[in-house]
Amino acid sequence: MKPNIQQKITIKNRRASFDYSFIEKYTAGIVLVGTEIKAIREGKASLVDSFCYFRNGELFIKSLNISIYTEGNLYNHEPTRERKLLLNKQELTKIQKKMVDKGLTIIPTLLFTSDSGYAKVEIAIAKGKKTYDKRDDLKTKDLNREMDRKFK
C-alpha cells in the first residue's frame, strides 16, 4: 500500500454551511470509475460549487471535481463529469417531493469513505441564506468563541 493513501477520508464543503441553511441530510453512495476512487483515497477531490439534480427520477451530482489520478495514464477519468448518486427509492421520492418548494436545492456537504472502503456523499436539502442571516451566524459564532476563551 502506498504511504500517501489514507484509510479514512473526509472532504468537507465548508462554504455550503455559510451560504445555506440545511433542512435535512442524507447519505448516498456514488458511482465511480476505478481511477476516481484512487484519487479520492489520496484526498484529491473538491466539493466547491457542486450541486445535485434529478434527471429521469435519478439523482446526479454535477461539478464534483475529482482530480486526475497520477498513475492512471490512458485509463484516467474526466475530473468534473456527472456522477450518479445511489439512494433507495423511498428517499428519492421524499427528496423529489421536497424539491417542489421554491428556493430549495440539494447540496453535497461531505465526501467520505465508509468503513468498508466505499465512497459516500452526504447531501443536504438546503435553503439559501440572506446576507443578514449570514451576519447573525457570524455574530453567534464570535460570541461563542469569546465565551469559550473566557471560561478556559
Secondary structure, DSSP 4 states (H G I P E B T S, - for coil): --TT--SS-EEE-HHHHHHEEEEEEEEEEE---HHHHHHHHTT-EE-TT-EEEEETTEEEEES-EEPPPTT-GGGPPPTT--EEEE--HHHHHHHHHHTTSTTEEEEEEEEEE-TTS-EEEEEEEEEEPPHHHHHHHHHHHHHHHHHHHHT-
